[in-house]
């Protein structure tokens, strides 16, 4: 199945040998407008119920950025609290769909990732990356914060990792730093090596006992049941802050 639209981005699903490869893309460095976030959430929920699928691989289009986070154009266009909350809730919904999905999700991060993209990488159950996959949480520099994705990042990288990424908001951290902190399980020199390893791993997992995989998934996400409400509460904080004078000025400066 596939859906595509240049403005809203693209989303493709390919199912082969019980492995569902879910690939998203957008012309603006694979960033996420709200429509694409909603489609990704719906697709993960569908795959969770699909008996033909044992494992999901999450990846993005192209050879450069994995994900540039929230759509800049949509951030700039937010003019009221309701729209702000709704936009950031899009990331909350995706992370919760990944969390509650009955299938293990393997992340393949081939390039730089910022903000919400770091949240997606952290919400995968097992994430592999290339040397090019540097990360940054730039939210504080524009007057908001990584509030929605923080629980997912902290779960993988600990409070120290979350703190360093959040407060050093203009600083890129390289892929080996991210591996050392627990975000990535392995780092490869090339994209070709990354995808080869992802194929091997996903195929191995797909041949395991599906019931055992589902039980393992539950254990990995133990004590996160409150995220259904927590992440929406966090979206409300971001939705309020994006309307601040500081953020409006910072976004206008970036736009220029």
URURCOR-V572081 format. One record per run of one state. SS is the DSSP state (@ for helix, = for strand, . for the rest). FROM is the first residue (numbers start at 1). TO is the last residue. If there is no record, write none. Layout:
BEGIN
ss=SS from=FROM to=TO
ss=SS from=FROM to=TO
END
This chain:
BEGIN
ss=. from=1 to=1
ss== from=2 to=5
ss=. from=6 to=8
ss== from=9 to=16
ss=. from=17 to=18
ss== from=19 to=25
ss=. from=26 to=31
ss== from=32 to=32
ss=. from=33 to=33
ss=@ from=34 to=49
ss=. from=50 to=54
ss== from=55 to=60
ss=. from=61 to=66
ss== from=67 to=67
ss=. from=68 to=69
ss== from=70 to=70
ss=. from=71 to=71
ss=@ from=72 to=77
ss=. from=78 to=80
ss=@ from=81 to=100
ss=. from=101 to=103
ss== from=104 to=109
ss=. from=110 to=112
ss== from=113 to=114
ss=. from=115 to=115
ss=@ from=116 to=123
ss=. from=124 to=125
ss== from=126 to=130
ss=. from=131 to=134
ss== from=135 to=136
ss=. from=137 to=138
ss=@ from=139 to=142
ss=. from=143 to=146
ss=@ from=147 to=167
ss=. from=168 to=172
ss== from=173 to=173
ss=. from=174 to=174
ss=@ from=175 to=181
ss=. from=182 to=185
ss== from=186 to=188
ss=. from=189 to=190
ss=@ from=191 to=206
ss=. from=207 to=209
ss=@ from=210 to=220
ss=. from=221 to=226
ss=@ from=227 to=241
ss=. from=242 to=244
ss=@ from=245 to=255
ss=. from=256 to=256
END
